[in-house]
Amino acid sequence: MNFSTLLVLISLVSSLVSAAPRSSQHSRRQSTGFAVSNGQQAQAQNQKFATLSASDACNHGDLGCIGGAFAQCNFGSWVTTPCGAGTTCAALPLLLKPGTSIACTTAADRDSRIANALAGLGPDAPFNSGAGNTNNSGNTNNGNNNNNNSRNQQQQQPQPPAATASSKDQSNNFQVDNGRLAQAENSQFALLNSGSRCSDGQNACIGTSFAQCVGGKFVLTKCSANLICASLPLVKKPGTSIACTTEEDRDRRIQDALNA
């Protein structure tokens, strides 16, 4: 091996070694990014819930917290269910993907989860769970305001006057997928019972009751009279929601999604 060949090999090895840490750091930054965003979103939701009342308007299927109780919107009206002893309703940041979940948990667990999510902002970042600030609803940190502004800007973006065939197909595809996902989730729920294993923050249906996983165990909440718990396909974006509704409404929503 001559000297010039040796120099080329050394250069290649150096490039590979230096590239690996940068890739790892980039991956960590991406992971930290959605974790921080989840923490900020949980803060904002808890702050909103602190001023939410049972008389406020809502959309069918919405979930929230009212006075520490878990709240579901059934056909335009909030129905509240008290959490178990020593627990309170709260928005919690998800760990493995963007978003939050709403569940009954302890105040300490709520604060710990949010603080862990916000750890990516650094040790000097202000911490506020967002809960209990009824008299200071405007005192969100800059991260919350930026997060809310970003979502508002996305919602206010002008839409094209007429959708192309391609965009229409994409819209139909996610609605069909939502319908299939709702069907699959309802089939899975039919196999669950109160003793089934679960992960904290997980929501499901057991029998006709809404089920929340608290401390590794499902806590059941009966739906109002003549209503059942069901997974329903979302209409405007990919995914499903779990709510108390009628069998007829469940079947109609799923069929409408599958026919989109």
HELIX and SHEET records of a PDB file:
HELIX    1   1 PHE A    3  PHE A   49  1                                  47    
HELIX    2   2 ALA A  107  ALA A  117  1                                  11    
HELIX    3   3 LEU A  118  LEU A  121  5                                   4    
HELIX    4   4 THR A  134  ASN A  136  5                                   3    
HELIX    5   5 ASN A  142  GLN A  156  1                                  15    
HELIX    6   6 ALA A  165  PHE A  189  1                                  25    
HELIX    7   7 GLU A  247  LEU A  258  1                                  12    
SHEET    1   A 3 LEU A  63  ILE A  66  0                                        
SHEET    2   A 3 ALA A  69  ASN A  74 -1                                        
SHEET    3   A 3 SER A  77  THR A  81 -1                                        
SHEET    1   B 2 THR A  88  PRO A  93  0                                        
SHEET    2   B 2 THR A 100  THR A 105 -1                                        
SHEET    1   C 3 ASN A 203  ILE A 206  0                                        
SHEET    2   C 3 SER A 209  VAL A 214 -1                                        
SHEET    3   C 3 LYS A 217  LYS A 222 -1                                        
SHEET    1   D 2 ILE A 228  PRO A 233  0                                        
SHEET    2   D 2 THR A 240  THR A 245 -1                                        
END                                                                             
